[in-house]
Amino acid sequence: MILPQLRYDYSTAWSRTFPERVRFIVEKAEQERQANAIRAEGEAESVDTILRTVAKAKDGLVIIRRIEASKEIAKTLAGNPNVTYLIIGGKEGGKLLLGLR
């Protein structure tokens, strides 16, 4: 019969390739572990760089973000017909934002 021989050939071939498959799986796991370690080191370094930059800039970043937010708010309000912006007084006069309905 052909089936017993085929089963024997298959099991023999499988038993020969099994150690290679296991070795491949182990090597792949090791490479993934190394990649994760390298990725974590890079992320930690980038966080450290950002923290040092923010500490060096002090309030500069906050001021820039505040200006960007103000620009965005002004842009949104400029397109709204129900909002009026009044400047009261001269050079150092106050500013007033009115919501008209």
C-alpha positions as CSV (number, residue, x, y, z in Angstrom):
1,M,0.0,0.0,0.0
2,I,1.1,3.5,-0.7
3,L,-0.5,5.2,2.4
4,P,1.8,3.7,5.0
5,Q,4.9,4.6,3.0
6,L,3.6,8.1,2.4
7,R,2.9,8.5,6.1
8,Y,6.4,7.2,6.9
9,D,7.9,9.6,4.4
10,Y,5.9,12.5,5.7
11,S,6.8,11.8,9.4
12,T,10.5,11.4,8.5
13,A,10.6,14.7,6.6
14,W,8.7,16.4,9.4
15,S,11.1,15.0,12.0
16,R,14.0,16.3,10.0
17,T,12.7,19.8,9.5
18,F,11.2,20.2,13.0
19,P,14.5,21.3,14.7
20,E,15.0,23.9,12.0
21,R,11.5,25.2,12.6
22,V,12.1,25.4,16.3
23,R,15.4,27.2,15.8
24,F,13.7,29.6,13.4
25,I,11.0,30.4,16.0
26,V,13.6,30.9,18.8
27,E,15.7,33.2,16.6
28,K,12.6,35.2,15.6
29,A,11.6,35.6,19.2
30,E,15.2,36.8,20.1
31,Q,15.2,39.3,17.2
32,E,11.8,40.6,18.3
33,R,13.1,41.0,21.9
34,Q,16.1,42.9,20.7
35,A,13.9,45.1,18.5
36,N,11.7,45.9,21.4
37,A,14.6,46.8,23.6
38,I,16.1,49.1,20.9
39,R,12.7,50.7,20.4
40,A,12.3,51.3,24.1
41,E,15.7,52.9,24.3
42,G,14.9,55.2,21.5
43,E,11.6,56.2,23.0
44,A,13.3,56.9,26.4
45,E,16.0,59.0,24.7
46,S,13.3,61.0,22.8
47,V,11.4,61.7,26.0
48,D,14.6,62.7,27.7
49,T,15.4,65.1,24.8
50,I,12.0,66.6,24.9
51,L,12.1,67.1,28.6
52,R,15.5,68.8,28.4
53,T,14.3,71.1,25.6
54,V,11.2,72.0,27.5
55,A,13.2,72.7,30.6
56,K,15.6,74.9,28.6
57,A,12.8,76.8,26.9
58,K,11.0,77.3,30.1
59,D,7.7,79.1,29.3
60,G,8.6,79.6,25.6
61,L,6.8,76.5,24.5
62,V,3.7,77.4,26.5
63,I,3.7,80.9,25.0
64,I,4.0,79.5,21.5
65,R,1.1,77.1,22.1
66,R,-1.0,79.9,23.6
67,I,-0.3,82.1,20.5
68,E,-1.3,79.2,18.2
69,A,-4.5,78.6,20.2
70,S,-5.3,82.3,20.0
71,K,-4.8,82.3,16.2
72,E,-7.1,79.4,15.9
73,I,-9.8,81.0,18.1
74,A,-9.5,84.3,16.2
75,K,-9.9,82.4,12.9
76,T,-13.0,80.6,14.1
77,L,-14.5,83.8,15.6
78,A,-13.7,85.8,12.4
79,G,-16.0,83.6,10.4
80,N,-18.9,83.9,12.8
81,P,-21.3,86.8,11.9
82,N,-22.6,86.9,15.5
83,V,-19.3,88.0,17.1
84,T,-17.9,91.5,17.2
85,Y,-14.5,92.6,18.4
86,L,-14.1,96.1,19.7
87,I,-10.9,97.9,20.7
88,I,-11.7,100.5,23.3
89,G,-9.4,103.5,23.9
90,G,-6.1,104.4,22.4
91,K,-2.7,102.7,22.3
92,E,-3.1,100.9,25.6
93,G,-6.9,100.6,25.5
94,G,-8.7,97.4,26.4
95,K,-10.2,94.9,24.1
96,L,-13.7,93.6,24.2
97,L,-15.2,90.6,22.5
98,L,-19.0,90.7,22.2
99,G,-21.2,87.8,21.3
100,L,-24.2,89.2,19.6
101,R,-27.3,87.3,18.8
